[in-house]
Amino acid sequence: MSKALHIISFDVPFPANYGGVVDVFFKLKLLSESGVKIILHCYEYGRGRPAELEKYCHEIHYYSRKLNLTGLLKGYPYIVSSRNQHLLLTRLLADNHPILFEGLHSCFFLSHPSLKSRNKTVRTHNVEHHYYRALGESEASLLKKMYFFWESGRLKKFEEVLKHANQIASISKSDAAHFKLLNPNTRVISAFHSFEKLSIQSGKSDFILYHGNLSVPENNKAALFILEQVMKDLPYKIVFAGSNPSPALRKAISCHPNAVLKENLGTDEIHRLVSSAQVNLLPTFQATGIKLKLLAALFSGRHCVVNAPMVEQTGLESLCKVGNTVHELQTLLHEAMNAELSQEDLEQREKILVQKFSSTSQVKLLMEFIGLNQRLEMLAES
């Protein structure tokens, strides 16, 4: 007999093809394989109802988002108010199982009086108001910029709701320090993903890779920074891989003699590029959460060149080559393009990644934090 857990996901978590849903999918998969009966609640707005989820979930309930302009006029952040479905609350009240809220997006009912006595965990993927403010700073459209800044302010105010959680599972050390000010029972549970062991190709290759969702303003900004400043006058081939690049990025890539764009690739194709590149170049201008593409690059890629915001307070600093100025990044790229990973590098990755950042290690921490281990032991004895 297994113990049940409600998981409220902000999106349908399959296919696991972008950061947030990767974390949700592999978390529920490992919880299920650990004997937890998953009751999944998720908001469907374009990703369908994949049969794959039925392998790991005892029940799946889908809800529509209220994607209309009236939601912008309410007091809640739009990403929260658009997920206000009272049928969800009715289903949560049908039993007394613990509840895992995925992201601030899903926390509309976190403070509801009828859930006061329930064991409630919030999984934070980043500090949302910091994330939305950074999106606004990177956005070119005035209307979108205004929306991101407006949403950031409401998210900062709504964050107070986290005081009603029994515990917060934060994805990084820096985020945990922030959330502990709101809820002292906060600890770091790192990202869940598909990598359990190193799978790094030997030898060298001849190209640099930047990958990510290129429609996200922050990723677009990083890609243009790489192309227009870091790769200026460098002789190396660089591949940009990701979905929906902006017209400005398309034009910049087409004008660069050593740049190639590969867009809208499947997850397997992205993983092949990550593992075959000589360097995964991953600067960011948003120091939020922990980037799953960084973990993918370290588990399966060769050299990883980043700037400080990508790795600060992640525990992964020693596994990357870190530079902050254009000159520093160019110097690191020269070094990495002409050297194989050493045995010492591989051993250090093995020690840190497999022991501290594998999903199997994180699911044990999460079950202990929520109290599921104790509950499963009591059920086994009964």
C-alpha positions as CSV (number, residue, x, y, z in Angstrom):
1,M,0.0,0.0,0.0
2,S,1.3,3.5,-0.9
3,K,0.8,6.9,0.5
4,A,-0.9,9.4,-1.7
5,L,0.3,12.9,-2.6
6,H,-1.5,15.7,-4.4
7,I,0.8,17.5,-6.9
8,I,-0.6,20.8,-8.4
9,S,1.4,21.6,-11.5
10,F,1.3,25.0,-13.3
11,D,1.4,23.2,-16.7
12,V,1.1,19.8,-18.2
13,P,4.5,18.3,-17.2
14,F,5.0,16.2,-20.4
15,P,6.7,16.4,-22.7
16,A,9.5,17.4,-20.4
17,N,10.9,20.0,-22.8
18,Y,11.4,23.2,-20.8
19,G,12.9,23.9,-17.4
20,G,9.9,24.1,-15.1
21,V,8.1,21.0,-16.4
22,V,11.4,19.0,-16.5
23,D,11.6,19.4,-12.7
24,V,7.9,18.5,-12.2
25,F,7.9,15.5,-14.5
26,F,11.0,13.8,-13.1
27,K,10.0,14.6,-9.6
28,L,6.6,12.9,-9.9
29,K,8.2,10.0,-11.8
30,L,10.7,9.3,-9.0
31,L,8.1,9.8,-6.3
32,S,5.9,7.2,-8.0
33,E,8.8,4.8,-8.4
34,S,9.5,5.3,-4.6
35,G,6.0,4.1,-3.7
36,V,4.1,7.3,-3.6
37,K,0.6,7.4,-5.1
38,I,0.5,10.6,-7.2
39,I,-2.7,12.5,-7.7
40,L,-1.8,15.1,-10.3
41,H,-3.6,18.3,-10.9
42,C,-2.4,20.3,-13.9
43,Y,-3.5,23.2,-16.1
44,E,-3.9,22.5,-19.7
45,Y,-3.4,25.2,-22.3
46,G,-2.0,23.7,-25.4
47,R,0.1,20.8,-24.4
48,G,-2.7,18.1,-24.5
49,R,-3.2,15.1,-22.2
50,P,-0.2,12.8,-22.7
51,A,-0.6,9.1,-22.0
52,E,2.9,9.0,-20.6
53,L,1.7,10.6,-17.4
54,E,-0.7,7.7,-16.7
55,K,2.4,5.5,-16.1
56,Y,3.2,7.4,-12.9
57,C,0.0,8.9,-11.7
58,H,-2.9,7.2,-9.8
59,E,-5.2,10.0,-10.9
60,I,-4.8,13.0,-13.3
61,H,-7.1,16.0,-13.3
62,Y,-6.9,18.7,-15.9
63,Y,-8.1,22.3,-15.6
64,S,-8.3,25.1,-18.0
65,R,-6.6,28.4,-17.4
66,K,-8.8,31.6,-17.3
67,L,-6.9,33.3,-20.1
68,N,-8.9,36.5,-20.4
69,L,-8.2,40.2,-19.8
70,T,-10.5,40.4,-16.8
71,G,-7.8,38.4,-14.9
72,L,-5.5,41.4,-15.3
73,L,-7.9,43.5,-13.3
74,K,-7.9,41.3,-10.2
75,G,-5.7,41.8,-7.2
76,Y,-3.8,38.6,-7.7
77,P,-0.9,38.1,-10.1
78,Y,-2.2,37.0,-13.5
79,I,-0.2,33.8,-13.4
80,V,-2.1,33.0,-10.2
81,S,-5.6,34.3,-10.8
82,S,-5.7,32.5,-14.2
83,R,-5.3,29.2,-12.3
84,N,-8.3,29.8,-9.9
85,Q,-10.4,26.7,-10.4
86,H,-12.7,25.8,-7.5
87,L,-13.0,22.2,-8.7
88,L,-9.4,21.8,-7.7
89,L,-10.2,22.9,-4.1
90,T,-13.2,20.5,-4.0
91,R,-10.9,17.6,-5.0
92,L,-8.2,18.5,-2.5
93,L,-10.9,18.5,0.3
94,A,-12.0,15.0,-0.7
95,D,-9.2,13.4,1.4
96,N,-6.4,14.4,3.9
97,H,-3.3,13.7,1.7
98,P,-0.3,16.1,1.7
99,I,-0.3,18.7,-1.1
100,L,2.7,19.8,-3.2
101,F,2.2,23.2,-4.9
102,E,4.5,23.6,-7.9
103,G,5.6,27.2,-8.1
104,L,3.9,30.3,-6.9
105,H,1.6,30.0,-9.9
106,S,-0.3,27.2,-8.3
107,C,-0.7,28.7,-4.8
108,F,-4.2,30.4,-5.2
109,F,-5.6,28.1,-2.5
110,L,-2.6,27.8,-0.3
111,S,-4.0,30.1,2.3
112,H,-7.6,28.8,2.1
113,P,-9.0,28.3,5.6
114,S,-10.3,24.8,4.7
115,L,-6.7,23.7,4.0
116,K,-5.3,25.1,7.3
117,S,-4.7,21.7,8.9
118,R,-3.2,20.1,5.8
119,N,0.5,19.3,5.2
120,K,1.3,21.8,2.4
121,T,4.7,22.0,0.6
122,V,5.5,24.7,-2.0
123,R,8.2,23.9,-4.5
124,T,9.7,27.3,-5.6
125,H,11.5,27.3,-9.0
126,N,12.9,30.8,-8.6
127,V,12.0,34.1,-7.0
128,E,9.2,35.0,-9.3
129,H,9.1,38.7,-8.8
130,H,12.8,38.9,-9.5
131,Y,12.3,36.7,-12.6
132,Y,9.5,38.9,-14.0
133,R,11.3,42.1,-13.3
134,A,14.3,40.7,-15.2
135,L,12.0,39.7,-18.1
136,G,10.7,43.3,-18.2
137,E,14.3,44.7,-18.3
138,S,15.1,42.4,-21.2
139,E,11.9,43.1,-23.2
140,A,11.9,45.4,-26.2
141,S,8.1,45.8,-26.5
142,L,6.9,48.7,-24.2
143,L,3.5,46.9,-23.7
144,K,5.1,43.6,-22.6
145,K,7.7,45.5,-20.5
146,M,4.8,47.2,-18.6
147,Y,3.1,43.8,-18.1
148,F,6.2,42.2,-16.7
149,F,6.9,45.1,-14.3
150,W,3.2,45.1,-13.2
151,E,3.2,41.3,-12.7
152,S,6.5,41.5,-10.8
153,G,5.0,44.0,-8.3
154,R,1.9,41.8,-7.7
155,L,4.0,38.7,-7.3
156,K,6.2,40.3,-4.7
157,K,3.0,41.2,-2.7
158,F,1.4,37.8,-3.2
159,E,4.6,36.0,-2.0
160,E,3.4,36.6,1.5
161,V,1.1,33.6,1.0
162,L,4.1,31.3,1.5
163,K,3.8,31.9,5.2
164,H,0.8,29.4,5.0
165,A,3.0,26.6,3.7
166,N,4.3,23.9,6.2
167,Q,7.6,23.8,4.3
168,I,9.2,25.3,1.2
169,A,11.4,23.2,-1.1
170,S,13.7,25.8,-2.8
171,I,15.7,25.0,-5.9
172,S,18.9,26.8,-5.0
173,K,20.8,28.3,-2.0
174,S,20.3,31.9,-3.0
175,D,16.6,31.4,-3.4
176,A,16.4,29.5,-0.1
177,A,18.0,32.5,1.7
178,H,15.2,34.7,0.3
179,F,12.3,32.4,1.2
180,K,13.6,31.7,4.7
181,L,12.7,35.3,5.5
182,L,9.1,34.4,4.7
183,N,9.0,30.9,6.0
184,P,11.9,29.6,8.2
185,N,11.1,25.9,7.3
186,T,12.8,26.2,3.9
187,R,15.5,23.9,2.6
188,V,17.3,23.3,-0.7
189,I,16.0,20.5,-2.9
190,S,17.8,20.8,-6.2
191,A,16.4,20.3,-9.6
192,F,15.0,17.0,-10.9
193,H,16.1,15.9,-14.3
194,S,16.9,12.9,-16.5
195,F,20.6,12.6,-15.7
196,E,21.7,10.0,-13.1
197,K,25.3,9.5,-14.3
198,L,27.9,11.2,-16.4
199,S,27.8,10.5,-20.1
200,I,30.6,12.7,-21.5
201,Q,32.1,12.0,-24.9
202,S,35.9,11.7,-25.1
203,G,38.1,13.7,-27.4
204,K,37.3,17.1,-28.9
205,S,34.9,18.7,-31.4
206,D,35.0,21.9,-33.3
207,F,32.0,24.0,-32.2
208,I,30.5,26.0,-29.3
209,L,26.8,25.6,-28.4
210,Y,24.3,28.0,-26.8
211,H,20.9,26.5,-26.2
212,G,17.7,27.6,-24.6
213,N,14.2,28.8,-25.3
214,L,15.1,31.7,-27.7
215,S,11.7,33.3,-27.4
216,V,12.3,34.2,-23.7
217,P,13.7,37.8,-23.6
218,E,16.5,36.9,-21.2
219,N,17.7,34.1,-23.5
220,N,17.4,36.3,-26.6
221,K,19.5,39.0,-24.8
222,A,22.2,36.4,-23.8
223,A,22.3,35.0,-27.4
224,L,22.8,38.5,-28.9
225,F,25.5,39.3,-26.3
226,I,27.3,36.1,-27.3
227,L,27.0,36.8,-31.0
228,E,27.7,40.5,-31.1
229,Q,30.4,40.7,-28.3
230,V,31.8,37.4,-27.2
231,M,32.2,35.8,-30.6
232,K,33.4,39.0,-32.3
233,D,36.7,38.2,-34.1
234,L,36.8,34.6,-32.7
235,P,37.4,32.0,-35.4
236,Y,35.2,29.2,-33.9
237,K,31.9,27.9,-35.2
238,I,29.0,28.5,-32.8
239,V,25.5,26.8,-32.9
240,F,22.4,28.5,-31.4
241,A,19.8,25.9,-30.7
242,G,16.3,26.7,-29.4
243,S,12.7,27.5,-30.2
244,N,11.2,30.6,-31.7
245,P,14.2,33.0,-32.1
246,S,13.4,36.7,-32.5
247,P,13.7,38.4,-35.9
248,A,16.7,40.4,-34.5
249,L,18.5,37.2,-33.5
250,R,17.8,35.5,-36.8
251,K,19.3,38.5,-38.6
252,A,22.3,38.7,-36.4
253,I,23.0,34.9,-36.9
254,S,22.6,35.2,-40.7
255,C,25.2,38.0,-40.8
256,H,27.8,36.1,-38.7
257,P,30.1,33.8,-40.9
258,N,30.6,31.2,-38.1
259,A,27.1,31.1,-36.6
260,V,24.4,28.5,-37.3
261,L,20.8,28.5,-36.1
262,K,19.1,25.2,-35.3
263,E,15.5,25.9,-34.2
264,N,12.6,24.0,-32.7
265,L,14.6,20.8,-32.2
266,G,13.3,17.8,-30.1
267,T,14.7,17.1,-26.7
268,D,16.9,14.2,-28.0
269,E,18.4,16.4,-30.7
270,I,19.2,19.1,-28.1
271,H,20.9,16.5,-25.9
272,R,23.0,15.3,-28.8
273,L,24.2,18.8,-29.5
274,V,25.0,19.4,-25.8
275,S,27.1,16.2,-25.7
276,S,28.9,16.7,-29.0
277,A,29.9,20.4,-28.5
278,Q,33.4,21.2,-27.4
279,V,32.0,24.0,-25.2
280,N,28.6,24.7,-23.8
281,L,28.6,28.5,-23.5
282,L,25.9,29.6,-21.0
283,P,26.0,33.2,-19.8
284,T,22.9,34.6,-18.1
285,F,21.7,38.0,-16.9
286,Q,19.2,36.5,-14.5
287,A,20.6,34.9,-11.3
288,T,17.4,33.0,-10.5
289,G,16.9,29.4,-9.4
290,I,19.2,26.8,-11.0
291,K,19.3,26.4,-14.8
292,L,18.5,22.9,-15.9
293,K,20.5,23.5,-19.1
294,L,23.5,24.0,-16.9
295,L,23.0,20.6,-15.2
296,A,22.5,19.0,-18.7
297,A,25.7,20.5,-19.9
298,L,27.7,19.3,-16.9
299,F,26.3,15.7,-16.9
300,S,26.7,15.2,-20.6
301,G,28.8,17.9,-22.1
302,R,32.5,18.7,-22.3
303,H,33.7,22.2,-21.2
304,C,31.1,24.6,-19.7
305,V,31.9,28.3,-19.9
306,V,29.6,30.6,-17.9
307,N,29.4,33.9,-16.2
308,A,29.0,34.3,-12.4
309,P,25.2,34.8,-12.3
310,M,24.8,31.3,-13.9
311,V,26.5,29.5,-11.0
312,E,26.6,31.7,-7.9
313,Q,25.4,29.8,-4.8
314,T,24.5,26.7,-6.8
315,G,27.4,24.4,-5.6
316,L,28.4,24.0,-9.3
317,E,31.0,26.8,-9.4
318,S,34.0,24.6,-9.4
319,L,32.8,22.5,-12.4
320,C,32.6,25.5,-14.8
321,K,35.0,28.0,-16.3
322,V,33.7,31.3,-15.0
323,G,34.3,34.7,-16.7
324,N,32.4,38.0,-16.5
325,T,33.9,40.3,-19.0
326,V,33.9,39.8,-22.7
327,H,37.7,39.4,-22.6
328,E,37.6,36.8,-19.8
329,L,34.9,34.8,-21.7
330,Q,37.0,34.9,-24.9
331,T,40.1,33.7,-23.1
332,L,38.2,30.8,-21.5
333,L,36.8,29.8,-24.9
334,H,40.3,29.8,-26.5
335,E,41.5,27.5,-23.7
336,A,38.5,25.2,-23.8
337,M,38.5,24.8,-27.6
338,N,42.0,23.6,-27.5
339,A,41.9,21.1,-24.6
340,E,40.3,17.9,-23.6
341,L,38.6,17.4,-20.3
342,S,41.1,16.0,-17.8
343,Q,40.6,13.0,-15.7
344,E,40.6,15.3,-12.7
345,D,37.8,17.3,-14.2
346,L,35.7,14.1,-14.7
347,E,36.4,12.8,-11.2
348,Q,35.3,16.2,-9.7
349,R,32.1,16.1,-11.7
350,E,31.4,12.6,-10.7
351,K,31.9,13.5,-7.0
352,I,29.7,16.6,-7.0
353,L,27.0,15.8,-9.6
354,V,26.2,12.2,-8.9
355,Q,26.3,12.5,-5.1
356,K,24.6,15.9,-4.7
357,F,22.6,16.7,-7.9
358,S,21.2,13.4,-9.1
359,S,17.4,13.1,-9.0
360,T,17.5,9.9,-6.9
361,S,19.4,11.8,-4.2
362,Q,17.0,14.7,-4.3
363,V,13.8,12.5,-4.1
364,K,15.0,11.0,-0.8
365,L,15.6,14.5,0.6
366,L,12.1,15.7,-0.6
367,M,10.3,12.6,0.8
368,E,12.0,13.1,4.2
369,F,11.2,16.9,4.2
370,I,7.5,16.3,3.4
371,G,7.3,13.4,5.8
372,L,6.5,10.8,3.2
373,N,9.2,8.4,4.3
374,Q,7.7,8.2,7.8
375,R,4.2,7.8,6.4
376,L,5.2,4.9,4.1
377,E,7.0,3.1,7.0
378,M,3.8,3.4,9.1
379,L,1.7,2.0,6.2
380,A,4.2,-0.9,5.7
381,E,4.0,-1.8,9.4
382,S,0.1,-1.7,9.5
